[in-house]
Amino acid sequence: MIFKMMVPLMHTKSNKYFDRVIKKIEGGRKGPIILFFAGIHGNEPAGVLALEKVLGDLESQKENIAGTIYGIIGNKAALSLNKRFIDEDLNRIWISPYMDKLDSKLNLLEEEKEMKELLQLIIPIIEQATVPVYFIDFHTTSSKSYPFITINDALINRKFAMKFPVPIVLGIEEFLYGPMLSYINQEGYVAIGFESGQHLDENSVQNAVSFIYLTLTFTGAIKKRDFGEFDFHFSILETSAQHLHKIFEIVYLHKISAWDKFTMISGFESFQVIKKDTHLAIHNDVIVKAPYSGRIFMPLYQSQGSDGFFIVHRIPYWVLKLSSFLRKFKIDNLLTLLPGVSWENREKKVLKVNIKTARFLAKPFFHLFGYRVRVTEGHYLRLYNRERSSKKKLYKKTKWF
């Protein structure tokens, strides 16, 4: 029976979450592998509650399911204590300084232990995969918000994300260092973050439930005729998002340090339109004004976290079409004809750009070709492209692709 009732949102302070996998459902026929993650941040239980409910309902209907579905807890320790994290933010450490030491470091941080266990689960799955693999990571926000999707800017992510009737935000990989989904995208798989609403809003659970059912339908894991009520779940998200089915990109992040005093001025919500110079926050006793007009995104209304707020701009449709064309035909091969631009190696996954040259080529120029992650090394920028690592062949036969 499809879930229609509101699930009460409760934070747990028990040691309930001993198992990494909430549930694994192996369907009655061949199909995709879908890994749903929740509780990467321990003070965000909505995704966990949604997965417990939906996977519990689906367990008795395996014969109507194609492929394999996993419900996975991210940070068991932090979730049991209702804390965002214990030692380090688990969604900021999926980078080589942490990952390279997991097998040799004697005393791992709590989140390093969590990441090691997650990798032990993930790696065998993707190494053996011969079918489409999808990674969905559930989160909620400290401020009031429409439900929305965040993705690394790869075309396979864009195409799949556009199936859902919610806002989509690109470019988060330029501003957040070390999220789990950025690591997954480097491996070439579809990876989508879904923010279902505010931490304590009961609608956040319902939004996550509807997102799960739509994901299972779009991936082909379930069929409309077998489970029904697709329109109900689509409408839930469409209404919650106030029909704001547009694509945005991040243009600004206000960073804060652990020792800073930061307080958002009350009343701001994600996707709220703001004007330049609007008073947004107080940072170390100084008023913070909006550096741009646009829409405020994920303003911080909790004690833990290093991202004060973002500002996003809508991407025009023609820009999206142009960037798709340029990437499809690998026009970025011509970039090395420019002075000061070369490939790092024969794999052609990283561009090296002389900093002097980069001054004359604005960020949006490289964004068109899919280059968003920048690392400065000496006199050069190293620019990373998700397109060239995308495992498009796995997804080519899917209906959404």
One Martini backbone bead per residue (centre of mass of N, CA, C, O) as a GRO file, in nm:
protein
  401
    1MET     BB    1   0.095   0.036   0.024
    2ILE     BB    2   0.079   0.357  -0.022
    3PHE     BB    3   0.210   0.637   0.113
    4LYS     BB    4   0.002   0.904   0.285
    5MET     BB    5   0.093   0.952   0.558
    6MET     BB    6   0.217   1.121   0.807
    7VAL     BB    7   0.534   1.131   0.944
    8PRO     BB    8   0.672   1.152   1.235
    9LEU     BB    9   0.915   1.375   1.356
   10MET     BB   10   1.207   1.229   1.508
   11HIS     BB   11   1.447   1.231   1.741
   12THR     BB   12   1.727   1.041   1.828
   13LYS     BB   13   1.893   0.913   2.153
   14SER     BB   14   1.969   0.639   2.072
   15ASN     BB   15   2.109   0.301   1.987
   16LYS     BB   16   1.955   0.197   1.721
   17TYR     BB   17   2.204   0.227   1.501
   18PHE     BB   18   2.382  -0.056   1.420
   19ASP     BB   19   2.308  -0.064   1.124
   20ARG     BB   20   2.397   0.034   0.811
   21VAL     BB   21   2.162  -0.135   0.692
   22ILE     BB   22   1.834  -0.102   0.683
   23LYS     BB   23   1.789  -0.217   0.375
   24LYS     BB   24   1.766  -0.502   0.145
   25ILE     BB   25   1.643  -0.525  -0.197
   26GLU     BB   26   1.572  -0.807  -0.399
   27GLY     BB   27   1.456  -0.853  -0.688
   28GLY     BB   28   1.285  -1.052  -0.942
   29ARG     BB   29   1.468  -0.876  -1.138
   30LYS     BB   30   1.651  -0.721  -1.347
   31GLY     BB   31   1.846  -0.419  -1.252
   32PRO     BB   32   1.912  -0.170  -1.071
   33ILE     BB   33   2.126   0.020  -0.857
   34ILE     BB   34   2.018   0.153  -0.535
   35LEU     BB   35   2.155   0.415  -0.324
   36PHE     BB   36   2.044   0.510  -0.009
   37PHE     BB   37   2.117   0.799   0.184
   38ALA     BB   38   2.129   0.861   0.546
   39GLY     BB   39   2.269   1.045   0.804
   40ILE     BB   40   2.536   1.200   0.748
   41HIS     BB   41   2.371   1.384   0.927
   42GLY     BB   42   2.263   1.339   1.258
   43ASN     BB   43   2.035   1.595   1.240
   44GLU     BB   44   1.898   1.416   0.976
   45PRO     BB   45   1.622   1.189   0.991
   46ALA     BB   46   1.417   1.188   0.752
   47GLY     BB   47   1.546   0.977   0.556
   48VAL     BB   48   1.536   0.739   0.749
   49LEU     BB   49   1.229   0.729   0.792
   50ALA     BB   50   1.157   0.693   0.493
   51LEU     BB   51   1.312   0.427   0.444
   52GLU     BB   52   1.177   0.254   0.655
   53LYS     BB   53   0.895   0.276   0.532
   54VAL     BB   54   0.931   0.198   0.230
   55LEU     BB   55   1.100  -0.067   0.258
   56GLY     BB   56   0.892  -0.206   0.434
   57ASP     BB   57   0.664  -0.206   0.213
   58LEU     BB   58   0.843  -0.351  -0.026
   59GLU     BB   59   0.933  -0.633   0.083
   60SER     BB   60   0.650  -0.784  -0.011
   61GLN     BB   61   0.726  -0.683  -0.343
   62LYS     BB   62   0.973  -0.815  -0.502
   63GLU     BB   63   0.841  -0.925  -0.773
   64ASN     BB   64   0.800  -0.597  -0.863
   65ILE     BB   65   1.117  -0.576  -0.863
   66ALA     BB   66   1.405  -0.416  -0.997
   67GLY     BB   67   1.676  -0.509  -0.857
   68THR     BB   68   1.862  -0.306  -0.615
   69ILE     BB   69   1.799  -0.196  -0.273
   70TYR     BB   70   1.937   0.062  -0.064
   71GLY     BB   71   1.955   0.138   0.289
   72ILE     BB   72   2.171   0.397   0.427
   73ILE     BB   73   2.380   0.481   0.687
   74GLY     BB   74   2.612   0.718   0.758
   75ASN     BB   75   2.597   0.838   1.082
   76LYS     BB   76   2.552   0.660   1.354
   77ALA     BB   77   2.668   0.819   1.593
   78ALA     BB   78   2.531   1.097   1.538
   79LEU     BB   79   2.237   0.998   1.519
   80SER     BB   80   2.218   0.892   1.820
   81LEU     BB   81   2.290   1.215   1.916
   82ASN     BB   82   2.183   1.446   1.734
   83LYS     BB   83   2.440   1.512   1.545
   84ARG     BB   84   2.610   1.617   1.284
   85PHE     BB   85   2.883   1.555   1.449
   86ILE     BB   86   3.176   1.463   1.620
   87ASP     BB   87   3.464   1.551   1.468
   88GLU     BB   88   3.363   1.543   1.160
   89ASP     BB   89   3.242   1.613   0.862
   90LEU     BB   90   3.136   1.356   0.661
   91ASN     BB   91   3.072   1.574   0.408
   92ARG     BB   92   3.421   1.666   0.405
   93ILE     BB   93   3.622   1.374   0.373
   94TRP     BB   94   3.625   1.291   0.047
   95ILE     BB   95   3.958   1.292   0.061
   96SER     BB   96   4.288   1.218   0.047
   97PRO     BB   97   4.385   1.310   0.336
   98TYR     BB   98   4.187   1.083   0.450
   99MET     BB   99   4.169   0.824   0.263
  100ASP     BB  100   4.482   0.743   0.252
  101LYS     BB  101   4.476   0.672   0.591
  102LEU     BB  102   4.272   0.445   0.676
  103ASP     BB  103   4.487   0.188   0.685
  104SER     BB  104   4.727   0.342   0.873
  105LYS     BB  105   4.573   0.466   1.088
  106LEU     BB  106   4.532   0.417   1.427
  107ASN     BB  107   4.345   0.683   1.504
  108LEU     BB  108   4.033   0.724   1.432
  109LEU     BB  109   3.794   0.905   1.358
  110GLU     BB  110   3.467   0.871   1.366
  111GLU     BB  111   3.423   0.949   1.058
  112GLU     BB  112   3.640   0.757   0.947
  113LYS     BB  113   3.496   0.499   1.027
  114GLU     BB  114   3.244   0.549   0.863
  115MET     BB  115   3.381   0.574   0.584
  116LYS     BB  116   3.513   0.296   0.577
  117GLU     BB  117   3.247   0.137   0.584
  118LEU     BB  118   3.124   0.261   0.329
  119LEU     BB  119   3.348   0.169   0.133
  120GLN     BB  120   3.311  -0.139   0.189
  121LEU     BB  121   3.027  -0.124   0.050
  122ILE     BB  122   3.065   0.031  -0.226
  123ILE     BB  123   3.305  -0.087  -0.394
  124PRO     BB  124   3.195  -0.374  -0.468
  125ILE     BB  125   2.950  -0.270  -0.625
  126ILE     BB  126   3.101  -0.097  -0.852
  127GLU     BB  127   3.304  -0.321  -0.948
  128GLN     BB  128   3.043  -0.526  -1.035
  129ALA     BB  129   2.893  -0.345  -1.224
  130THR     BB  130   2.635  -0.390  -1.512
  131VAL     BB  131   2.450  -0.166  -1.412
  132PRO     BB  132   2.280   0.080  -1.313
  133VAL     BB  133   2.391   0.343  -1.088
  134TYR     BB  134   2.258   0.491  -0.780
  135PHE     BB  135   2.298   0.801  -0.590
  136ILE     BB  136   2.127   0.889  -0.282
  137ASP     BB  137   2.121   1.193  -0.079
  138PHE     BB  138   1.991   1.276   0.232
  139HIS     BB  139   1.854   1.596   0.338
  140THR     BB  140   1.854   1.888   0.552
  141THR     BB  141   1.761   2.209   0.680
  142SER     BB  142   1.778   2.489   0.898
  143SER     BB  143   1.596   2.614   0.698
  144LYS     BB  144   1.354   2.713   0.524
  145SER     BB  145   1.234   2.494   0.245
  146TYR     BB  146   1.246   2.377  -0.039
  147PRO     BB  147   1.271   2.127  -0.226
  148PHE     BB  148   1.596   1.991  -0.346
  149ILE     BB  149   1.866   1.971  -0.581
  150THR     BB  150   2.203   1.840  -0.582
  151ILE     BB  151   2.480   1.879  -0.822
  152ASN     BB  152   2.702   1.776  -1.021
  153ASP     BB  153   2.822   1.896  -1.342
  154ALA     BB  154   2.664   1.649  -1.509
  155LEU     BB  155   2.466   1.524  -1.754
  156ILE     BB  156   2.354   1.276  -1.604
  157ASN     BB  157   2.248   1.443  -1.369
  158ARG     BB  158   2.066   1.640  -1.516
  159LYS     BB  159   1.875   1.441  -1.659
  160PHE     BB  160   1.770   1.304  -1.400
  161ALA     BB  161   1.686   1.557  -1.230
  162MET     BB  162   1.465   1.668  -1.441
  163LYS     BB  163   1.233   1.464  -1.350
  164PHE     BB  164   1.202   1.652  -1.110
  165PRO     BB  165   0.973   1.896  -0.940
  166VAL     BB  166   1.251   2.066  -0.870
  167PRO     BB  167   1.502   2.230  -0.776
  168ILE     BB  168   1.831   2.296  -0.924
  169VAL     BB  169   2.178   2.270  -0.810
  170LEU     BB  170   2.476   2.392  -0.923
  171GLY     BB  171   2.825   2.390  -0.823
  172ILE     BB  172   2.902   2.270  -0.534
  173GLU     BB  173   3.203   2.170  -0.596
  174GLU     BB  174   3.331   2.470  -0.572
  175PHE     BB  175   3.248   2.504  -0.239
  176LEU     BB  176   3.268   2.200  -0.157
  177TYR     BB  177   3.484   2.001   0.047
  178GLY     BB  178   3.424   1.652   0.043
  179PRO     BB  179   3.185   1.514  -0.070
  180MET     BB  180   3.054   1.216  -0.144
  181LEU     BB  181   2.935   1.279  -0.436
  182SER     BB  182   3.204   1.370  -0.560
  183TYR     BB  183   3.337   1.096  -0.546
  184ILE     BB  184   3.127   0.946  -0.717
  185ASN     BB  185   3.160   1.125  -0.973
  186GLN     BB  186   3.455   1.046  -1.027
  187GLU     BB  187   3.348   0.746  -1.096
  188GLY     BB  188   3.068   0.809  -1.296
  189TYR     BB  189   2.801   0.842  -1.133
  190VAL     BB  190   2.496   0.880  -1.034
  191ALA     BB  191   2.455   1.182  -0.823
  192ILE     BB  192   2.218   1.278  -0.561
  193GLY     BB  193   2.091   1.549  -0.384
  194PHE     BB  194   1.831   1.561  -0.122
  195GLU     BB  195   1.636   1.829  -0.002
  196SER     BB  196   1.333   1.804   0.195
  197GLY     BB  197   1.393   2.028   0.424
  198GLN     BB  198   1.341   2.084   0.734
  199HIS     BB  199   1.438   1.920   1.003
  200LEU     BB  200   1.140   1.966   1.176
  201ASP     BB  201   0.973   1.900   0.927
  202GLU     BB  202   0.731   1.673   0.844
  203ASN     BB  203   0.744   1.715   0.528
  204SER     BB  204   1.029   1.593   0.485
  205VAL     BB  205   0.940   1.298   0.485
  206GLN     BB  206   0.735   1.304   0.254
  207ASN     BB  207   0.935   1.405   0.039
  208ALA     BB  208   1.122   1.157   0.061
  209VAL     BB  209   0.917   0.945  -0.013
  210SER     BB  210   0.849   1.058  -0.295
  211PHE     BB  211   1.139   1.043  -0.404
  212ILE     BB  212   1.170   0.740  -0.391
  213TYR     BB  213   0.937   0.662  -0.584
  214LEU     BB  214   1.042   0.823  -0.828
  215THR     BB  215   1.315   0.687  -0.850
  216LEU     BB  216   1.209   0.398  -0.897
  217THR     BB  217   1.061   0.474  -1.158
  218PHE     BB  218   1.289   0.613  -1.334
  219THR     BB  219   1.486   0.350  -1.309
  220GLY     BB  220   1.286   0.078  -1.319
  221ALA     BB  221   1.222  -0.072  -1.042
  222ILE     BB  222   0.934   0.040  -1.096
  223LYS     BB  223   0.587   0.032  -1.180
  224LYS     BB  224   0.303   0.200  -1.214
  225ARG     BB  225   0.105  -0.051  -1.234
  226ASP     BB  226   0.207  -0.184  -0.956
  227PHE     BB  227   0.194   0.095  -0.756
  228GLY     BB  228   0.113   0.361  -0.817
  229GLU     BB  229   0.075   0.701  -0.739
  230PHE     BB  230   0.264   0.892  -0.896
  231ASP     BB  231   0.100   1.160  -0.901
  232PHE     BB  232   0.106   1.204  -0.599
  233HIS     BB  233   0.418   1.234  -0.562
  234PHE     BB  234   0.461   1.454  -0.771
  235SER     BB  235   0.269   1.662  -0.634
  236ILE     BB  236   0.410   1.692  -0.367
  237LEU     BB  237   0.672   1.822  -0.486
  238GLU     BB  238   0.550   2.045  -0.660
  239THR     BB  239   0.410   2.191  -0.422
  240SER     BB  240   0.653   2.224  -0.226
  241ALA     BB  241   0.812   2.390  -0.474
  242GLN     BB  242   0.619   2.592  -0.617
  243HIS     BB  243   0.696   2.529  -0.924
  244LEU     BB  244   1.031   2.538  -0.905
  245HIS     BB  245   1.151   2.422  -1.213
  246LYS     BB  246   1.479   2.501  -1.186
  247ILE     BB  247   1.807   2.617  -1.274
  248PHE     BB  248   2.091   2.657  -1.066
  249GLU     BB  249   2.371   2.859  -0.944
  250ILE     BB  250   2.652   2.910  -0.770
  251VAL     BB  251   2.809   3.243  -0.674
  252TYR     BB  252   2.807   3.220  -0.344
  253LEU     BB  253   3.010   3.202  -0.035
  254HIS     BB  254   2.980   3.216   0.321
  255LYS     BB  255   3.237   3.179   0.528
  256ILE     BB  256   3.316   2.989   0.829
  257SER     BB  257   3.460   2.948   1.138
  258ALA     BB  258   3.479   2.782   1.434
  259TRP     BB  259   3.560   3.072   1.592
  260ASP     BB  260   3.319   3.212   1.497
  261LYS     BB  261   3.069   3.465   1.486
  262PHE     BB  262   2.738   3.352   1.380
  263THR     BB  263   2.433   3.529   1.254
  264MET     BB  264   2.139   3.503   1.132
  265ILE     BB  265   1.893   3.665   1.012
  266SER     BB  266   1.578   3.640   1.049
  267GLY     BB  267   1.360   3.481   0.784
  268PHE     BB  268   1.524   3.311   0.595
  269GLU     BB  269   1.492   3.143   0.275
  270SER     BB  270   1.518   2.927   0.046
  271PHE     BB  271   1.487   3.114  -0.260
  272GLN     BB  272   1.494   3.391  -0.169
  273VAL     BB  273   1.469   3.704  -0.268
  274ILE     BB  274   1.752   3.928  -0.321
  275LYS     BB  275   1.936   4.215  -0.261
  276LYS     BB  276   2.172   4.412  -0.280
  277ASP     BB  277   2.272   4.485   0.059
  278THR     BB  278   2.141   4.293   0.224
  279HIS     BB  279   2.080   4.204   0.542
  280LEU     BB  280   2.188   3.875   0.672
  281ALA     BB  281   2.429   3.909   0.894
  282ILE     BB  282   2.649   3.827   1.179
  283HIS     BB  283   3.013   3.871   1.173
  284ASN     BB  284   3.195   3.947   1.416
  285ASP     BB  285   3.003   4.214   1.458
  286VAL     BB  286   2.938   4.215   1.145
  287ILE     BB  287   2.769   4.316   0.883
  288VAL     BB  288   2.612   4.125   0.629
  289LYS     BB  289   2.610   4.171   0.285
  290ALA     BB  290   2.490   4.139  -0.016
  291PRO     BB  291   2.689   4.109  -0.309
  292TYR     BB  292   2.417   4.007  -0.446
  293SER     BB  293   2.178   3.940  -0.646
  294GLY     BB  294   1.906   3.694  -0.577
  295ARG     BB  295   1.925   3.382  -0.405
  296ILE     BB  296   1.895   3.241  -0.122
  297PHE     BB  297   2.104   2.966   0.026
  298MET     BB  298   2.131   2.795   0.299
  299PRO     BB  299   2.087   2.922   0.570
  300LEU     BB  300   2.234   2.942   0.891
  301TYR     BB  301   2.045   2.774   1.183
  302GLN     BB  302   2.313   2.658   1.333
  303SER     BB  303   2.599   2.567   1.511
  304GLN     BB  304   2.677   2.373   1.287
  305GLY     BB  305   2.904   2.486   1.050
  306SER     BB  306   3.074   2.660   0.747
  307ASP     BB  307   2.803   2.766   0.598
  308GLY     BB  308   2.630   3.048   0.596
  309PHE     BB  309   2.580   3.118   0.276
  310PHE     BB  310   2.411   3.138  -0.031
  311ILE     BB  311   2.414   3.228  -0.385
  312VAL     BB  312   2.173   3.223  -0.653
  313HIS     BB  313   2.133   3.158  -1.007
  314ARG     BB  314   1.977   3.147  -1.291
  315ILE     BB  315   1.979   2.937  -1.573
  316PRO     BB  316   1.959   2.963  -1.884
  317TYR     BB  317   1.847   2.761  -2.131
  318TRP     BB  318   2.064   2.824  -2.353
  319VAL     BB  319   2.308   2.747  -2.175
  320LEU     BB  320   2.237   2.451  -2.135
  321LYS     BB  321   2.237   2.374  -2.437
  322LEU     BB  322   2.525   2.462  -2.504
  323SER     BB  323   2.673   2.282  -2.299
  324SER     BB  324   2.569   2.014  -2.413
  325PHE     BB  325   2.696   2.042  -2.693
  326LEU     BB  326   2.997   2.079  -2.610
  327ARG     BB  327   3.013   1.802  -2.458
  328LYS     BB  328   2.914   1.595  -2.663
  329PHE     BB  329   3.162   1.703  -2.877
  330LYS     BB  330   3.427   1.782  -2.730
  331ILE     BB  331   3.527   2.097  -2.753
  332ASP     BB  332   3.758   2.103  -2.532
  333ASN     BB  333   3.992   2.017  -2.725
  334LEU     BB  334   4.037   2.328  -2.820
  335LEU     BB  335   4.160   2.470  -2.563
  336THR     BB  336   4.471   2.395  -2.626
  337LEU     BB  337   4.501   2.639  -2.836
  338LEU     BB  338   4.543   2.803  -2.605
  339PRO     BB  339   4.726   2.996  -2.422
  340GLY     BB  340   4.816   2.815  -2.132
  341VAL     BB  341   4.679   2.538  -2.239
  342SER     BB  342   4.659   2.201  -2.096
  343TRP     BB  343   4.715   1.882  -2.048
  344GLU     BB  344   4.820   1.681  -1.797
  345ASN     BB  345   4.733   1.423  -1.972
  346ARG     BB  346   4.614   1.164  -2.176
  347GLU     BB  347   4.325   1.144  -2.032
  348LYS     BB  348   4.172   1.424  -2.031
  349LYS     BB  349   4.065   1.540  -1.719
  350VAL     BB  350   4.291   1.775  -1.695
  351LEU     BB  351   4.340   2.118  -1.679
  352LYS     BB  352   4.599   2.347  -1.761
  353VAL     BB  353   4.611   2.689  -1.633
  354ASN     BB  354   4.728   2.978  -1.667
  355ILE     BB  355   4.675   3.244  -1.468
  356LYS     BB  356   4.696   3.462  -1.687
  357THR     BB  357   4.483   3.333  -1.871
  358ALA     BB  358   4.244   3.312  -1.663
  359ARG     BB  359   4.183   3.621  -1.648
  360PHE     BB  360   4.043   3.603  -1.956
  361LEU     BB  361   3.876   3.346  -1.833
  362ALA     BB  362   3.591   3.294  -1.720
  363LYS     BB  363   3.414   3.075  -1.542
  364PRO     BB  364   3.167   3.038  -1.743
  365PHE     BB  365   3.338   2.923  -1.972
  366PHE     BB  366   3.416   2.653  -1.825
  367HIS     BB  367   3.129   2.560  -1.748
  368LEU     BB  368   3.030   2.479  -2.032
  369PHE     BB  369   3.249   2.223  -2.024
  370GLY     BB  370   3.256   2.123  -1.698
  371TYR     BB  371   3.452   2.326  -1.538
  372ARG     BB  372   3.470   2.364  -1.168
  373VAL     BB  373   3.720   2.245  -1.045
  374ARG     BB  374   3.971   2.419  -0.846
  375VAL     BB  375   4.338   2.412  -0.846
  376THR     BB  376   4.615   2.558  -0.703
  377GLU     BB  377   4.949   2.542  -0.878
  378GLY     BB  378   5.119   2.791  -0.867
  379HIS     BB  379   5.083   2.901  -1.210
  380TYR     BB  380   4.830   2.701  -1.185
  381LEU     BB  381   4.534   2.552  -1.298
  382ARG     BB  382   4.319   2.288  -1.199
  383LEU     BB  383   4.075   2.134  -1.411
  384TYR     BB  384   3.766   1.965  -1.363
  385ASN     BB  385   3.590   1.689  -1.533
  386ARG     BB  386   3.300   1.485  -1.525
  387GLU     BB  387   3.245   1.379  -1.818
  388ARG     BB  388   3.507   1.187  -1.868
  389SER     BB  389   3.399   0.984  -1.618
  390SER     BB  390   3.141   0.905  -1.733
  391LYS     BB  391   2.910   0.620  -1.737
  392LYS     BB  392   2.712   0.624  -1.998
  393LYS     BB  393   2.676   0.324  -2.090
  394LEU     BB  394   2.496   0.237  -1.843
  395TYR     BB  395   2.247   0.460  -1.935
  396LYS     BB  396   2.154   0.450  -2.244
  397LYS     BB  397   1.889   0.243  -2.194
  398THR     BB  398   1.743   0.447  -2.053
  399LYS     BB  399   1.468   0.651  -2.057
  400TRP     BB  400   1.596   0.924  -1.947
  401PHE     BB  401   1.856   0.929  -2.153
   0.00000   0.00000   0.00000
